[in-house]
Amino acid sequence: MSQPQFAAKLGVHGRTVRHWEAGRPIRVDWQAALDTLLSWQTPAVAAAFRGQLRLTSQLSPQEEPVDRRQLFKVGAVVGGLAAIGLEDQERVRWLATGTGQADLTDVENVRTALYAAQQLDDKLGSPAAQGLVISAQQLTDAMLSDCSAELRPHVLALNAELTGFAGCLAWDEGDYGTSARLYNDAREDAHEAEDADLGAYMLCHLSQLAIWQERPRVSLDHAVAARSWVAQTDDQRLRAYVAMRAAEAAAGAKQQQACLAALDEADCAIEGLQPCHPSESRAYFVSAGMIESYRGNCLYLLGDPAAAADASRRSLVLMDPLYTRDRAISLLELERSLVQLDEIEEAASVVGDAADLTRKNRSPRLSKAIQDGHKALSPWSTTRAVQQLDRRLCARDIVVV
């Protein structure tokens, strides 16, 4: 890749990559992002990278013993999980070597790392979550190599959740091929663990990915399958989320009646509920504000920008400020409707408001969406409103104007 392409892949400014190549230190969070990117590559690509690394360090394969690589891996796992306060570091180290048999307490401890990573992603963006996910995945891999038949479904379910969340991080990076592979791997583990809720949740991810790949009928297939599995659950938030995904898939396929019915179903399921901790629901983030955000996107896809803009505005009033990326995306969806309504001054203002949120959330997907939002205003580049927006965006390192 060129430097700009590689920078865009990671969600950093091009000059940051230039600084790295010039020998400047790489921050710990970006080290984690680079490690994650490497972990997503095919075995052939990873082997080629390591071969080049050996040439650079003047080490032959024989001079890089397996024990040293294993020591590095264990150290990374222990260090990553220590960052969230897991106290029994000796037990973590013992499990990570693959020589210790896990119990249910160990599974729940690693699940705590998943919850922490999810909350970091919500607040700060996918780069902040990557290191924890790598550490936790390595530990569950070690657990699966030697666990009792009784414990195996619990470890499989945890591994599926981690793999699925890694797929979300890949999707946020724009790597749809890796994301699809991880989602499908997670779905298979969920079915092997006989976890219907988790299977439905992974199908929701696949439905969302298909929308981004502009494959609305494939998205609809996944949404229909998710609705079949979620019929068994008592988790109202998950029911609402499956209905939201079904609504968006139906809107993408121009099935207006099915879309509006699914939105009504989501409204009923979420009534009286607020976002919760990830331990309470896999769809912990679902709220009335998020449903309104989905409604705005659906109405836009169905060709009603005025109603879509109203729904997007309602979502911004109702949505918890903690979800900075979701708020920014809602702002950019509002801009899309405003452009169609020829409300250019307000459209430029909301793109600037979304860019301001990148101070808190460094999501590559958000950065790309802001750039796309700015590009949509290029026909009005000489207006005062868009020129003011240009100045706001120039102040944000994450956005190239």
LUMVO-175364 format. One record per residue (C-alpha): x, y, z. Coordinates in steps of 0.2 Angstrom, whole numbers, padded with zeros to 4 digits, always signed. Layout:
N
XYZ
...
END
This chain:
401
+0000+0000+0000
+0005+0018-0002
+0007+0028+0014
-0010+0037+0012
-0019+0020+0009
-0010+0013+0024
-0015+0028+0034
-0033+0027+0029
-0033+0008+0033
-0028+0012+0051
-0038+0028+0053
-0023+0040+0056
-0016+0055+0046
-0004+0051+0032
+0010+0061+0041
+0009+0049+0056
+0014+0035+0045
+0028+0045+0038
+0034+0049+0056
+0034+0030+0059
+0044+0026+0044
+0056+0039+0049
+0059+0030+0065
+0049+0040+0077
+0041+0029+0092
+0024+0022+0089
+0011+0025+0103
+0005+0009+0112
-0013+0011+0105
-0007+0011+0087
+0005-0003+0091
-0011-0013+0096
-0019-0007+0080
-0005-0013+0069
-0004-0030+0079
-0023-0032+0075
-0021-0028+0057
-0007-0041+0056
-0018-0054+0065
-0031-0052+0051
-0020-0056+0037
-0019-0073+0028
-0005-0085+0034
+0005-0081+0018
+0005-0063+0021
+0009-0065+0040
+0024-0076+0035
+0030-0064+0022
+0030-0050+0035
+0039-0060+0048
+0052-0065+0035
+0055-0047+0031
+0056-0043+0049
+0070-0056+0051
+0079-0049+0037
+0078-0031+0044
+0084-0038+0061
+0097-0049+0053
+0090-0064+0062
+0087-0081+0053
+0072-0092+0057
+0084-0103+0068
+0089-0088+0078
+0071-0084+0083
+0067-0099+0094
+0049-0104+0097
+0051-0101+0116
+0054-0083+0113
+0039-0081+0102
+0028-0090+0115
+0036-0079+0129
+0031-0063+0119
+0013-0070+0116
+0011-0074+0135
+0018-0057+0140
+0006-0048+0128
-0009-0058+0135
-0005-0055+0153
-0001-0036+0150
-0017-0033+0140
-0028-0041+0154
-0018-0033+0167
-0023-0016+0160
-0042-0019+0165
-0037-0025+0182
-0038-0044+0182
-0029-0048+0198
-0023-0066+0197
-0009-0063+0184
+0000-0079+0188
-0016-0089+0184
-0018-0079+0167
+0000-0082+0163
-0002-0101+0167
-0018-0102+0156
-0010-0092+0142
+0004-0105+0140
-0009-0118+0135
-0003-0129+0150
-0018-0125+0162
-0036-0131+0162
-0048-0116+0164
-0063-0116+0175
-0079-0105+0174
-0072-0092+0184
-0058-0090+0171
-0071-0089+0157
-0080-0075+0166
-0064-0065+0170
-0060-0065+0151
-0077-0060+0147
-0074-0045+0158
-0060-0040+0146
-0073-0041+0132
-0085-0030+0141
-0071-0017+0144
-0066-0018+0125
-0084-0015+0120
-0085+0000+0131
-0069+0007+0125
-0074+0005+0107
-0091+0014+0110
-0082+0029+0118
-0065+0030+0110
-0066+0020+0094
-0060+0003+0088
-0041+0007+0089
-0043+0008+0108
-0051-0009+0109
-0040-0019+0098
-0026-0024+0111
-0038-0031+0123
-0047-0041+0110
-0031-0049+0104
-0026-0053+0122
-0043-0061+0126
-0044-0071+0110
-0026-0078+0113
-0032-0084+0130
-0048-0092+0124
-0038-0101+0110
-0027-0108+0124
-0043-0113+0135
-0051-0122+0120
-0036-0133+0118
-0038-0141+0135
-0055-0138+0143
-0068-0151+0150
-0083-0156+0140
-0094-0147+0153
-0085-0130+0151
-0082-0131+0132
-0099-0123+0127
-0095-0108+0139
-0078-0106+0131
-0085-0108+0113
-0098-0095+0116
-0085-0083+0123
-0073-0086+0109
-0088-0083+0097
-0092-0066+0105
-0073-0061+0104
-0072-0067+0086
-0088-0057+0082
-0082-0042+0090
-0065-0043+0081
-0076-0044+0065
-0084-0027+0071
-0067-0019+0073
-0062-0025+0055
-0079-0018+0049
-0075-0002+0057
-0058-0002+0048
-0067-0005+0031
-0060-0022+0030
-0076-0031+0024
-0068-0047+0019
-0060-0050+0036
-0076-0045+0044
-0086-0057+0035
-0074-0071+0039
-0074-0067+0057
-0093-0065+0058
-0096-0082+0050
-0083-0091+0061
-0092-0083+0076
-0109-0089+0070
-0102-0107+0068
-0095-0107+0086
-0112-0100+0092
-0121-0114+0084
-0109-0127+0091
-0111-0119+0108
-0130-0120+0106
-0132-0102+0110
-0147-0096+0100
-0146-0077+0106
-0128-0077+0100
-0132-0085+0083
-0145-0071+0081
-0133-0058+0086
-0120-0063+0073
-0133-0064+0059
-0137-0046+0063
-0119-0042+0060
-0119-0051+0044
-0135-0042+0039
-0127-0025+0043
-0111-0029+0033
-0122-0034+0018
-0130-0017+0018
-0113-0009+0018
-0108-0020+0003
-0124-0014-0006
-0131-0032-0006
-0149-0028+0001
-0157-0045-0002
-0142-0054+0006
-0145-0043+0021
-0163-0047+0021
-0159-0066+0021
-0148-0064+0036
-0161-0053+0045
-0175-0066+0042
-0163-0080+0049
-0159-0069+0064
-0178-0066+0068
-0180-0085+0068
-0167-0088+0081
-0172-0073+0092
-0189-0080+0094
-0183-0091+0108
-0176-0076+0118
-0182-0066+0133
-0169-0052+0129
-0180-0038+0124
-0165-0027+0119
-0159-0041+0107
-0177-0043+0100
-0177-0024+0097
-0160-0025+0088
-0165-0039+0077
-0181-0029+0072
-0170-0014+0068
-0158-0024+0057
-0174-0032+0048
-0181-0014+0046
-0164-0008+0038
-0163-0023+0027
-0181-0021+0021
-0178-0002+0017
-0162-0007+0007
-0173-0019-0003
-0187-0005-0005
-0200-0015+0005
-0208+0000+0014
-0222-0010+0023
-0210-0023+0030
-0198-0009+0035
-0211+0001+0045
-0218-0014+0053
-0201-0019+0059
-0198-0002+0066
-0214-0003+0076
-0209-0020+0083
-0193-0012+0089
-0202+0002+0097
-0213-0010+0107
-0198-0021+0112
-0188-0007+0119
-0202+0003+0128
-0196+0008+0145
-0178+0002+0143
-0162+0011+0142
-0144+0006+0137
-0136-0006+0150
-0120-0014+0154
-0114-0027+0141
-0116-0040+0154
-0135-0038+0154
-0138-0040+0135
-0128-0043+0119
-0138-0028+0112
-0134-0017+0127
-0132-0002+0116
-0150-0002+0110
-0161+0013+0115
-0175+0024+0109
-0162+0036+0102
-0154+0022+0092
-0171+0016+0085
-0174+0034+0079
-0157+0034+0071
-0161+0018+0062
-0178+0026+0057
-0170+0041+0049
-0158+0030+0039
-0173+0019+0034
-0184+0033+0029
-0169+0041+0019
-0167+0024+0009
-0186+0024+0006
-0185+0041-0002
-0192+0052+0012
-0179+0065+0017
-0190+0076+0027
-0196+0062+0038
-0179+0055+0039
-0172+0072+0045
-0185+0073+0058
-0181+0056+0064
-0162+0060+0065
-0165+0075+0075
-0175+0065+0087
-0161+0053+0089
-0149+0066+0093
-0160+0072+0107
-0163+0055+0114
-0146+0046+0112
-0134+0045+0127
-0119+0056+0124
-0108+0042+0129
-0110+0034+0112
-0100+0047+0103
-0098+0038+0086
-0116+0034+0085
-0121+0052+0088
-0108+0057+0075
-0115+0045+0062
-0133+0051+0066
-0127+0069+0062
-0120+0063+0046
-0136+0054+0041
-0145+0070+0045
-0133+0080+0033
-0137+0067+0019
-0156+0071+0021
-0153+0090+0023
-0143+0090+0006
-0158+0083-0003
-0169+0096+0005
-0157+0110+0000
-0153+0115+0018
-0135+0117+0014
-0131+0129+0029
-0137+0117+0042
-0129+0102+0032
-0112+0110+0033
-0115+0114+0052
-0119+0096+0057
-0104+0089+0047
-0093+0101+0058
-0102+0095+0074
-0098+0077+0069
-0080+0081+0066
-0079+0089+0083
-0084+0072+0091
-0068+0064+0083
-0059+0072+0098
-0067+0058+0108
-0069+0044+0096
-0055+0039+0083
-0066+0027+0073
-0059+0025+0055
-0077+0022+0049
-0082+0039+0057
-0067+0048+0049
-0071+0041+0032
-0090+0046+0034
-0085+0064+0038
-0074+0065+0023
-0088+0058+0012
-0100+0071+0021
-0088+0085+0016
-0087+0078-0002
-0106+0078-0003
-0105+0097-0001
-0092+0101-0014
-0105+0108-0026
-0107+0122-0014
-0089+0124-0010
-0089+0143-0013
-0103+0146+0000
-0099+0154+0017
-0106+0139+0026
-0095+0126+0017
-0080+0137+0019
-0083+0138+0037
-0084+0120+0038
-0067+0118+0029
-0059+0128+0043
-0067+0117+0056
-0061+0101+0047
-0043+0108+0045
-0042+0109+0064
-0045+0090+0065
-0030+0079+0062
-0041+0064+0058
-0049+0073+0043
-0040+0077+0027
-0048+0092+0018
END
